[in-house]
Structures are given as structure tokens and as C-alpha cells.
């Protein structure tokens, strides 16, 4: 199953830069592991916000939930999850031309 996830990060404003940087480094490392594991398919920064849209692959909503809980910044997330399926235009393109071009 694929899911579109919107994450807004709300870190405490009084944290020192070193603490924010350390947490961000752990978050990046965990995100890269999720990519290697085939769970995180794409991630996009939302301009002007500490937020992102991402596409995740999971066996079930429960599997996605467990993966999101494993992210170090999870306690500071506001999360919206939307299950997604392939669009008919993508299917038509793939049938006529093969796989869609990469981003």
C-alpha cells in the first residue's frame, strides 16, 4: 500500500541549535534507512515551512504507523496520512511508453 503523508514539525522554540542539529541528524539517518528499506519512496520539503510531503510504502496502516513512530522527531510531528493508488494516466503512460520518467 502507498500513503501520502504530510508532516509538520513543531520543535520547542527554546532549544539550543546543537540540540536541534543533533535531532535533525538522527532524523536524517533514520529517513535514509527507511529509503534503503523501501519504505520511504519520495520526500519533498514544503517551501517556507518546517514540513514535508512524502510517499511511503507499507504493508498496512499499522506498519506505516510503526515506521512513523520510529522517526526520532515523531513526538514533535503533526501528521496527516492519505492512502493513495496509481492514477489512470500513469497506467496509460506505462502501457504506451513504459515506466514514467524519474523526477
Secondary structure, 3 states (H helix, E strand, C coil): CEEEEEEEECCCCCCCHHHHHHHHHHHHHHHHHHHHCCCEEEEEECCCCCEEEEEEECCCHHHHHHHHHCCCCHHHEEEEEEEECCCHHHHHHHHHHCCCCCC
